[in-house]
Amino acid sequence: VASTQMQDIRMELRGKAVVLMGKNTMIRKALEMGHLAHPDAGMDVLRSNIRGNIGFIFATNCQLDDIREVLTKHVRDSAAKSGQVAKANLSLPAGPTGMDPSQTAFFQALNIGTKIVKGQIELVSEFPILKKDERVSPSA
């Protein structure tokens, strides 16, 4: 999530909700202290479910549907990173690439069939890069 994306969300929720972001260890420590002070509140369950970077949004003057609407409005696609699970299929279409013939080594290293047509590299057939629900490899 980009900082401008978070800033836009904060600005749109201003007066309706409080967005709390912080260091994961600090949030875990605060939840542990809260659990010790109020054992019936269930903060230990919340603490055990914290994975990765997180933030909290506390609704003060709005409904949860309003917050969900703001968050879905600010969803953006991002580039696939190595180790993540692919959310969609992606392939290189057959046809001209616009790259000059000196760059054929790039495609040969990835075992992608190419030919030179009219001074540019052309892919012989469609080449799948990502398959949905599979892990993204470093070469993809």
C-alpha positions in Angstrom: 0.0 0.0 0.0 1.5 3.3 -1.1 1.7 6.2 1.4 -0.4 8.4 -0.9 -3.1 5.7 -0.9 -3.1 5.6 2.9 -3.2 9.4 3.0 -6.3 9.5 0.7 -8.0 6.9 2.9 -7.2 8.9 6.1 -8.5 12.1 4.5 -11.7 10.6 3.4 -12.4 9.0 6.8 -11.5 12.1 8.7 -14.3 12.9 11.2 -15.9 9.4 10.6 -13.2 7.0 11.8 -9.7 6.8 13.3 -7.0 5.0 11.3 -4.3 3.6 13.5 -1.0 2.4 12.0 2.1 1.4 14.0 4.9 -0.9 14.4 3.8 -4.5 14.7 5.8 -5.2 17.9 4.3 -2.1 19.5 0.7 -3.1 18.5 1.3 -6.6 19.9 2.7 -5.2 23.1 -0.3 -2.9 23.5 -2.7 -5.8 22.9 -0.9 -7.9 25.5 -1.1 -5.1 28.1 -4.8 -4.7 27.2 -5.4 -8.4 27.7 -3.7 -8.3 31.1 -5.8 -5.3 32.2 -9.1 -6.7 30.7 -8.8 -10.5 30.3 -12.5 -10.9 29.1 -12.1 -8.5 26.1 -10.6 -11.1 23.8 -7.5 -9.1 22.9 -5.4 -12.3 23.1 -7.4 -13.8 20.2 -6.9 -10.6 18.2 -3.1 -10.6 19.0 -2.7 -14.2 17.9 -4.2 -13.3 14.5 -1.9 -10.5 13.6 0.3 -11.5 10.6 2.4 -9.1 8.6 1.9 -5.3 8.5 -1.5 -4.2 9.8 -3.5 -1.2 10.8 -6.7 -0.7 12.7 -9.7 1.5 11.7 -12.0 2.5 14.6 -15.4 3.7 13.5 -16.4 6.8 15.5 -19.2 8.5 13.6 -20.1 6.1 10.8 -21.2 2.5 10.0 -18.7 -0.2 9.0 -20.3 -0.3 5.5 -19.2 3.3 5.1 -15.6 2.3 5.9 -15.8 -0.7 3.6 -17.0 1.6 0.8 -14.1 3.9 1.2 -11.6 1.1 1.3 -12.9 -0.6 -1.8 -12.9 2.7 -3.6 -9.1 3.0 -3.0 -8.1 -0.5 -4.0 -5.3 -0.5 -6.6 -3.6 -3.3 -8.5 0.0 -3.9 -7.8 2.9 -5.8 -9.4 3.3 -9.5 -8.6 6.2 -10.2 -6.2 8.1 -13.4 -5.9 6.5 -15.8 -3.4 3.0 -14.3 -3.6 0.0 -16.3 -4.9 -1.1 -15.1 -8.4 -4.6 -13.7 -8.4 -5.0 -14.0 -12.2 -3.6 -15.6 -15.3 -1.1 -13.6 -17.3 0.6 -14.4 -20.6 2.6 -12.7 -23.3 0.6 -12.6 -26.5 2.1 -13.9 -29.8 3.2 -11.1 -32.1 5.6 -8.3 -32.4 7.3 -7.0 -29.3 8.8 -3.8 -30.6 12.2 -4.9 -29.3 15.3 -4.9 -31.6 17.0 -8.2 -32.5 20.0 -7.5 -30.2 17.7 -8.5 -27.2 16.9 -12.1 -28.3 19.1 -13.4 -25.4 16.5 -12.2 -22.9 13.9 -14.5 -24.5 16.3 -17.4 -25.0 17.1 -17.4 -21.3 13.4 -17.8 -20.5 12.9 -20.5 -23.3 10.4 -18.3 -25.2 10.2 -19.0 -28.9 11.0 -15.9 -31.1 11.7 -14.9 -34.7 13.0 -11.8 -36.3 10.4 -10.0 -38.6 11.0 -6.6 -40.2 13.9 -5.7 -37.8 12.1 -6.6 -34.5 11.6 -9.6 -32.3 8.2 -11.4 -32.7 6.9 -14.0 -30.3 6.0 -17.2 -32.2 3.3 -18.3 -29.8 1.5 -17.1 -26.6 3.7 -17.7 -23.5 2.0 -18.1 -20.1 3.8 -16.2 -17.3 1.5 -16.6 -14.3 -1.2 -19.1 -13.5 -4.0 -18.3 -11.1 -3.6 -19.7 -7.5 0.1 -20.6 -8.1 3.1 -19.0 -6.4 5.0 -16.4 -8.4 8.5 -17.5 -9.2 11.5 -15.2 -9.3 11.8 -15.5 -13.1 8.2 -14.5 -13.7 
